[in-house]
């Protein structure tokens, strides 16, 4: 009897250890064709530990890198596999697929350019999203889709969720570039290499690529359509824009979480942010 009990305890221990040691997988050099951008586009993916042994479909997080990185940034510097595995194992996050696209090849950024010649945003929604949601077992309803990103990718997070609230249940911009804070700033940023662009076109482009303008013109029916988690360090050079967004959301009665922590515009800060982002978006993936 003692031998049988010992064997059972040992077997249970081995099973528990195997479950504990399961890890997800990351692939950081995948590609897909793009007619819109005229060539192959890179992307990376994180698959949760249970992906290969299950037949279920998963929620998805689109995780956007910052300026100077590419699709591998969150894997190489953000330790996305280790952090997400740990959050799932500890029950702080639900199992999910994470898609990390490259926005640093050809031209840098997550938007169509002001002339319409480079259409990255069209690529993201018309080609990338349908491609990965068909290739992987991704649940394609709004409730199971979230977007997050840092710096330039935080700006992409703001604009994508503000302009397409019907697609995302949660948005978590980190240390985000929120767009030019004035029309004069926009003129300096956008008009330098686009002498043929009229003031009217430039003004329209600015208003569509500035989080403050979009928030102040957001219709009432959208104000509770996206769950917001905004995080920026107190020593970050983008602190002003994020603070102004927080104030604008408060004035416009848009529910959101706003976090200010000690830190700057660094990977150390964003690695500490990611577990909280995963927990926050998982609340929407579950029945909260």
C-alpha positions as CSV (number, residue, x, y, z in Angstrom):
1,X,0.0,0.0,0.0
2,X,2.8,2.4,0.9
3,X,4.6,1.6,-2.4
4,X,1.4,2.3,-4.3
5,X,0.9,5.6,-2.6
6,X,4.5,6.6,-3.2
7,X,4.2,5.8,-6.9
8,X,0.9,7.8,-7.1
9,X,2.5,10.8,-5.4
10,X,5.6,10.6,-7.7
11,X,3.4,10.3,-10.8
12,X,1.3,13.4,-9.7
13,X,4.5,15.3,-9.0
14,X,5.9,14.4,-12.5
15,X,2.7,15.5,-14.2
16,X,2.6,18.7,-12.2
17,X,6.2,19.4,-13.1
18,X,5.6,18.7,-16.8
19,X,2.7,21.2,-16.8
20,X,4.8,23.8,-14.9
21,X,7.6,23.5,-17.4
22,X,5.5,23.9,-20.5
23,X,6.4,26.9,-22.5
24,X,4.9,28.8,-25.4
25,X,6.7,29.2,-28.7
26,X,7.9,32.3,-30.6
27,X,8.7,32.6,-34.3
28,X,10.3,35.9,-35.1
29,X,11.1,35.8,-38.8
30,X,7.8,34.8,-40.5
31,X,6.6,36.6,-43.6
32,X,3.5,37.1,-45.7
33,X,2.8,38.7,-49.1
34,X,1.4,42.2,-49.4
35,X,0.0,43.6,-52.6
36,X,-0.7,46.9,-50.8
37,X,3.0,47.4,-49.8
38,X,4.4,45.6,-52.8
39,X,6.4,42.7,-51.3
40,X,6.9,40.4,-48.4
41,X,6.2,41.7,-44.9
42,X,7.8,40.2,-41.8
43,X,5.9,39.4,-38.6
44,X,6.5,37.5,-35.4
45,X,4.1,35.3,-33.3
46,X,3.8,34.0,-29.8
47,X,1.8,30.8,-29.4
48,X,0.7,29.8,-25.8
49,X,2.0,26.6,-24.2
50,X,-1.3,24.7,-24.9
51,X,-1.6,25.6,-28.6
52,X,-0.1,22.5,-30.1
53,X,-2.0,20.1,-27.8
54,X,-5.4,21.7,-28.1
55,X,-8.0,22.3,-30.8
56,X,-9.5,25.4,-29.3
57,X,-9.3,28.9,-30.7
58,X,-7.6,31.8,-28.8
59,X,-7.9,35.5,-28.2
60,X,-5.3,37.7,-29.9
61,X,-3.1,40.6,-28.9
62,X,-1.6,42.7,-31.6
63,X,1.6,44.0,-30.0
64,X,3.4,46.9,-31.8
65,X,7.1,47.7,-31.5
66,X,8.7,51.1,-31.3
67,X,10.8,53.2,-33.6
68,X,14.1,51.6,-34.4
69,X,12.9,48.0,-33.6
70,X,11.2,45.5,-35.8
71,X,8.9,42.5,-35.4
72,X,11.5,40.8,-33.2
73,X,11.8,43.7,-30.7
74,X,9.2,42.4,-28.1
75,X,10.8,38.9,-28.3
76,X,14.5,40.0,-28.1
77,X,14.2,42.9,-25.7
78,X,10.7,42.6,-24.2
79,X,11.0,38.9,-23.2
80,X,7.5,38.4,-24.3
81,X,7.6,34.6,-24.2
82,X,8.9,34.4,-20.6
83,X,6.6,37.1,-19.3
84,X,3.5,35.7,-21.0
85,X,4.2,32.1,-20.1
86,X,4.6,33.2,-16.4
87,X,1.4,35.3,-16.5
88,X,-0.6,32.4,-18.0
89,X,0.9,29.8,-15.5
90,X,0.1,32.0,-12.5
91,X,-3.5,32.6,-13.7
92,X,-2.9,36.4,-14.2
93,X,-3.6,36.1,-18.0
94,X,-5.6,33.8,-20.2
95,X,-3.8,31.8,-22.9
96,X,-3.6,34.0,-26.0
97,X,-1.8,34.4,-29.3
98,X,0.3,37.5,-29.8
99,X,1.0,38.9,-33.2
100,X,3.9,41.3,-33.6
101,X,4.2,42.9,-37.1
102,X,7.2,44.7,-38.6
103,X,6.6,48.4,-39.2
104,X,10.3,49.3,-39.9
105,X,10.9,48.0,-43.4
106,X,10.5,50.3,-46.5
107,X,9.2,53.1,-44.3
108,X,8.8,53.4,-40.6
109,X,5.4,53.7,-39.0
110,X,2.0,52.2,-38.6
111,X,0.0,54.7,-40.8
112,X,-0.6,55.5,-44.4
113,X,1.6,58.4,-45.4
114,X,0.1,61.9,-46.1
115,X,0.3,61.4,-49.9
116,X,-1.3,57.9,-49.8
117,X,1.7,56.4,-51.6
118,X,2.7,54.2,-48.6
119,X,-0.4,52.5,-47.1
120,X,0.8,50.6,-44.0
121,X,-2.5,51.0,-42.1
122,X,-4.4,49.6,-45.0
123,X,-2.0,46.7,-45.1
124,X,-2.5,46.1,-41.4
125,X,-6.3,45.9,-41.5
126,X,-6.9,44.5,-45.0
127,X,-4.1,42.0,-45.3
128,X,-2.2,41.3,-42.0
129,X,-5.2,40.9,-39.7
130,X,-7.2,38.6,-42.1
131,X,-4.0,36.6,-42.9
132,X,-3.0,35.8,-39.3
133,X,-6.6,35.3,-38.1
134,X,-7.0,32.7,-40.8
135,X,-3.6,31.0,-40.4
136,X,-3.8,30.6,-36.6
137,X,-6.7,29.5,-34.4
138,X,-7.7,33.0,-33.5
139,X,-11.1,34.1,-32.3
140,X,-12.0,37.0,-34.6
141,X,-14.8,38.7,-32.6
142,X,-14.1,42.1,-31.2
143,X,-14.3,40.8,-27.6
144,X,-11.3,38.6,-28.2
145,X,-9.0,41.1,-29.9
146,X,-6.7,43.7,-28.2
147,X,-4.0,46.0,-29.3
148,X,-1.0,47.3,-27.4
149,X,2.4,48.8,-28.2
150,X,5.2,51.0,-27.0
151,X,6.4,54.5,-28.1
152,X,5.7,54.6,-31.9
153,X,3.6,51.4,-31.4
154,X,1.8,53.1,-28.6
155,X,0.8,55.8,-31.1
156,X,-0.4,53.0,-33.4
157,X,-2.4,51.6,-30.5
158,X,-4.1,54.9,-29.9
159,X,-5.0,55.6,-33.5
160,X,-6.1,52.1,-34.4
161,X,-8.4,51.8,-31.4
162,X,-9.7,55.4,-31.6
163,X,-10.5,55.1,-35.3
164,X,-11.7,51.5,-35.3
165,X,-13.3,50.9,-31.9
166,X,-15.5,48.2,-33.4
167,X,-12.5,45.9,-33.8
168,X,-10.8,46.0,-30.3
169,X,-12.1,45.2,-26.8
170,X,-9.0,46.7,-25.1
171,X,-6.2,49.0,-26.0
172,X,-3.0,49.5,-23.9
173,X,-0.6,52.2,-25.2
174,X,2.7,52.3,-23.4
175,X,4.9,55.4,-23.3
176,X,3.0,56.4,-26.4
177,X,3.8,59.0,-29.0
178,X,0.3,60.5,-29.2
179,X,0.9,62.5,-32.4
180,X,1.8,66.2,-33.0
181,X,0.4,68.3,-30.2
182,X,-0.4,71.3,-32.4
183,X,-1.1,72.0,-36.1
184,X,2.2,73.8,-36.3
185,X,4.1,70.7,-35.0
186,X,2.2,68.7,-37.6
187,X,3.4,71.1,-40.4
188,X,7.0,70.7,-39.3
189,X,6.6,66.9,-39.1
190,X,4.6,66.1,-42.2
191,X,5.1,68.9,-44.7
192,X,8.9,69.0,-44.9
193,X,9.2,66.4,-47.7
194,X,5.7,67.0,-49.1
195,X,5.7,70.5,-50.6
196,X,2.7,69.7,-52.8
197,X,0.4,68.9,-49.8
198,X,-2.2,71.6,-49.2
199,X,-2.9,73.1,-45.8
200,X,-6.4,71.5,-45.9
201,X,-5.0,68.0,-46.5
202,X,-2.3,68.6,-43.8
203,X,-5.0,69.7,-41.3
204,X,-7.2,66.7,-42.0
205,X,-4.2,64.3,-41.7
206,X,-3.2,65.9,-38.4
207,X,-6.7,65.6,-36.9
208,X,-6.7,61.9,-37.9
209,X,-3.3,61.2,-36.4
210,X,-3.5,63.1,-33.1
211,X,-5.0,61.3,-30.1
212,X,-6.2,64.5,-28.6
213,X,-8.2,65.5,-31.7
214,X,-9.7,62.1,-32.0
215,X,-10.7,61.9,-28.3
216,X,-12.3,65.4,-28.4
217,X,-14.4,64.4,-31.4
218,X,-15.3,60.9,-30.4
219,X,-19.0,60.2,-30.5
220,X,-20.8,59.4,-27.3
221,X,-21.6,55.9,-28.4
222,X,-17.9,55.0,-28.6
223,X,-16.9,56.3,-25.2
224,X,-17.4,52.9,-23.5
225,X,-16.6,50.7,-26.5
226,X,-12.9,50.2,-25.7
227,X,-11.2,49.5,-22.4
228,X,-8.1,51.7,-22.1
229,X,-4.9,51.1,-20.1
230,X,-2.5,54.0,-20.5
231,X,1.0,53.7,-18.9
232,X,3.9,56.2,-19.1
233,X,7.0,56.7,-16.9
234,X,7.4,59.9,-14.9
235,X,10.8,60.5,-16.5
236,X,9.6,59.7,-20.1
237,X,10.1,62.5,-22.7
238,X,6.6,61.6,-24.0
239,X,5.0,62.2,-20.5
240,X,3.3,65.5,-21.6
241,X,1.3,64.0,-24.4
242,X,0.2,61.0,-22.3
243,X,-0.9,63.3,-19.5
244,X,-2.9,65.5,-21.9
245,X,-4.6,62.4,-23.2
246,X,-5.5,61.4,-19.7
247,X,-7.0,64.9,-19.0
248,X,-8.9,64.8,-22.4
249,X,-10.4,61.4,-21.6
250,X,-11.4,62.6,-18.1
251,X,-13.1,65.7,-19.6
252,X,-14.9,63.6,-22.3
253,X,-16.0,61.0,-19.7
254,X,-14.1,58.2,-21.4
255,X,-13.3,55.4,-18.8
256,X,-9.7,54.5,-18.7
257,X,-6.8,53.3,-16.4
258,X,-3.9,55.8,-16.3
259,X,-0.6,54.6,-14.7
260,X,2.4,56.8,-13.9
261,X,5.3,54.8,-12.6
262,X,9.0,55.6,-11.8
263,X,11.0,55.2,-15.0
264,X,11.8,56.4,-18.4
265,X,11.6,55.4,-22.1
266,X,13.3,52.0,-21.6
267,X,12.8,48.3,-22.1
268,X,13.2,47.9,-18.3
269,X,10.0,50.0,-17.9
270,X,8.1,48.1,-20.7
271,X,9.0,44.7,-19.4
272,X,7.4,45.7,-16.1
273,X,4.4,47.0,-18.0
274,X,3.7,43.9,-20.0
275,X,2.3,41.7,-17.1
276,X,-0.2,44.4,-16.2
277,X,-1.2,44.7,-19.9
278,X,-1.8,41.0,-20.2
279,X,-3.9,40.9,-17.0
280,X,-5.9,44.0,-18.1
281,X,-6.8,42.6,-21.6
282,X,-7.5,39.2,-20.2
283,X,-10.3,40.7,-18.1
284,X,-12.1,41.5,-21.4
285,X,-11.3,38.1,-22.9
286,X,-13.0,36.6,-19.8
287,X,-16.5,37.4,-18.6
288,X,-15.7,40.5,-16.4
